């Protein structure tokens, strides 16, 4: 009897997954047709079946070279963020866990602000690099503080994350107050 219940649960999850993939495809299709250039899904369909019209070159450039890569990038980034969020929630055993709870976003903010205040943040890649280094520093600090008796306790990890996050938020406020001129 337990096996039949598991099969029904798997079937239900497969239906939900299929519905979500269908919604993703529908939203991607609508996103392809929405824009300021006036290129629609009909133009995309004509490109796919090979019927070239008077605006086929413009439609190709707008749909395939501009809109489609942005949609695919949005799908990949959304999938990455969902995996990161699920990892946080599984690690902390808390469905409300997010990067703000562990202070990681505060570390990234401190890194970006320090890059901008020091003057080297005006280059193209230095501000994101400093932000990443700040986030990594906070993550290592939280993990070091959260270890308790050789293993990671989710409660001590959460408390150390909130503590480190508050400290780095104070640094952000201090730097903004000092360099506000």
C-alpha positions as CSV (number, residue, x, y, z in Angstrom):
1,X,0.0,0.0,0.0
2,X,2.9,2.3,0.8
3,X,4.3,1.8,-2.7
4,X,1.0,2.9,-4.4
5,X,1.1,6.0,-2.3
6,X,4.6,6.8,-3.4
7,X,3.7,6.2,-7.0
8,X,0.8,8.6,-6.7
9,X,3.0,11.2,-5.1
10,X,5.6,10.9,-7.9
11,X,2.9,11.2,-10.5
12,X,1.5,14.3,-8.8
13,X,5.0,15.9,-8.7
14,X,5.5,15.0,-12.4
15,X,2.2,16.7,-13.3
16,X,3.2,19.8,-11.3
17,X,6.6,19.9,-12.9
18,X,5.1,19.5,-16.4
19,X,2.7,22.3,-15.7
20,X,5.5,24.6,-14.5
21,X,7.6,23.8,-17.6
22,X,4.5,24.6,-19.7
23,X,4.1,28.0,-17.9
24,X,7.8,28.7,-18.4
25,X,7.5,28.0,-22.2
26,X,4.3,30.2,-22.3
27,X,6.0,33.1,-20.5
28,X,9.1,32.8,-22.7
29,X,6.9,32.9,-25.8
30,X,5.0,36.0,-24.6
31,X,8.4,37.6,-23.7
32,X,9.6,37.0,-27.2
33,X,6.6,38.8,-28.6
34,X,6.6,41.8,-26.3
35,X,8.9,44.7,-27.1
36,X,9.1,48.2,-28.6
37,X,10.3,47.1,-32.0
38,X,7.0,45.7,-33.2
39,X,8.3,42.2,-34.0
40,X,5.7,39.7,-33.0
41,X,5.5,35.9,-32.6
42,X,4.1,35.8,-36.2
43,X,7.4,37.1,-37.4
44,X,9.2,34.5,-35.3
45,X,7.0,31.8,-36.8
46,X,7.8,33.0,-40.3
47,X,11.5,32.9,-39.4
48,X,11.2,29.3,-38.2
49,X,9.3,27.9,-41.2
50,X,11.6,29.8,-43.6
51,X,9.2,32.2,-45.2
52,X,11.1,35.4,-45.5
53,X,9.2,38.6,-45.5
54,X,10.2,42.2,-46.0
55,X,11.4,42.6,-42.4
56,X,12.9,39.2,-41.9
57,X,16.4,40.5,-41.3
58,X,15.2,42.9,-38.6
59,X,13.0,40.3,-37.1
60,X,15.9,37.8,-36.9
61,X,18.1,40.4,-35.3
62,X,15.5,41.4,-32.7
63,X,14.1,38.0,-31.9
64,X,17.1,35.7,-32.2
65,X,20.0,38.0,-31.4
66,X,18.5,40.2,-28.7
67,X,15.3,38.8,-27.1
68,X,16.1,35.1,-27.1
69,X,19.5,35.3,-25.3
70,X,18.0,37.6,-22.7
71,X,15.1,35.1,-22.1
72,X,17.6,32.2,-21.9
73,X,19.8,34.1,-19.5
74,X,16.8,35.0,-17.3
75,X,15.9,31.3,-17.2
76,X,19.4,30.2,-16.2
77,X,19.8,33.0,-13.6
78,X,16.4,32.1,-12.1
79,X,17.3,28.5,-11.9
80,X,20.6,29.3,-10.2
81,X,18.9,31.6,-7.7
82,X,16.3,28.9,-6.9
83,X,19.0,26.3,-6.3
84,X,20.9,28.7,-4.1
85,X,17.7,29.5,-2.1
86,X,16.9,25.8,-1.8
87,X,20.5,25.1,-0.6
88,X,20.2,27.9,2.1
89,X,16.9,26.5,3.3
90,X,18.2,22.9,3.4
91,X,21.4,23.9,5.2
92,X,19.6,25.9,7.8
93,X,16.5,23.7,8.0
94,X,14.4,26.8,7.7
95,X,12.0,27.6,4.9
96,X,12.4,31.4,5.5
97,X,16.2,31.3,5.1
98,X,17.8,33.8,2.6
99,X,21.2,35.5,2.1
100,X,20.1,38.5,4.2
101,X,19.6,36.2,7.2
102,X,23.2,35.1,7.1
103,X,24.6,38.5,6.4
104,X,26.1,37.5,3.1
105,X,24.4,40.3,1.2
106,X,25.8,42.8,3.8
107,X,29.3,41.6,3.1
108,X,28.8,42.1,-0.6
109,X,27.5,45.6,0.1
110,X,30.5,46.4,2.2
111,X,32.8,45.1,-0.5
112,X,31.1,47.2,-3.2
113,X,31.1,50.4,-1.1
114,X,34.7,50.0,-0.2
115,X,35.6,49.6,-3.9
116,X,33.6,52.7,-4.7
117,X,34.9,54.8,-1.8
118,X,38.5,53.9,-2.6
119,X,38.1,55.0,-6.2
120,X,39.0,51.7,-7.8
121,X,35.3,50.8,-8.1
122,X,34.9,52.9,-11.2
123,X,36.5,50.2,-13.3
124,X,34.1,47.7,-14.9
125,X,35.0,44.5,-13.0
126,X,36.4,45.8,-9.7
127,X,33.1,46.6,-7.9
128,X,31.5,43.1,-8.5
129,X,34.9,41.5,-7.6
130,X,35.0,43.4,-4.3
131,X,31.4,42.6,-3.7
132,X,32.0,38.9,-4.3
133,X,35.1,39.0,-2.0
134,X,33.1,40.7,0.7
135,X,30.3,38.1,0.5
136,X,32.9,35.3,0.5
137,X,34.6,36.8,3.6
138,X,31.3,37.0,5.5
139,X,30.3,33.5,4.5
140,X,33.6,32.1,5.8
141,X,33.3,34.1,9.0
142,X,29.7,32.9,9.6
143,X,30.7,29.3,8.9
144,X,33.6,29.6,11.3
145,X,31.5,31.2,14.0
146,X,28.6,28.8,13.4
147,X,30.7,25.6,13.8
148,X,29.9,24.2,17.2
149,X,31.7,21.2,18.6
150,X,32.9,20.0,15.2
151,X,29.5,20.2,13.4
152,X,27.3,23.0,12.1
153,X,24.3,23.6,14.2
154,X,21.6,25.5,12.2
155,X,20.6,27.6,15.2
156,X,24.1,28.8,15.9
157,X,24.7,29.3,12.2
158,X,21.6,31.5,12.0
159,X,22.5,33.5,15.2
160,X,26.1,34.0,14.0
161,X,24.8,35.1,10.6
162,X,22.4,37.6,12.1
163,X,25.2,38.9,14.3
164,X,27.7,39.3,11.5
165,X,25.1,40.8,9.2
166,X,24.3,43.4,11.8
167,X,28.0,44.2,12.2
168,X,28.5,44.6,8.4
169,X,25.3,46.7,8.1
170,X,26.8,49.0,10.8
171,X,29.9,49.3,8.7
172,X,27.8,50.2,5.6
173,X,26.1,52.9,7.6
174,X,29.4,54.2,9.0
175,X,31.0,54.4,5.5
176,X,27.9,56.1,4.0
177,X,27.8,58.6,6.9
178,X,31.5,59.5,6.6
179,X,31.7,59.7,2.8
180,X,28.3,61.1,2.1
181,X,29.8,64.4,1.0
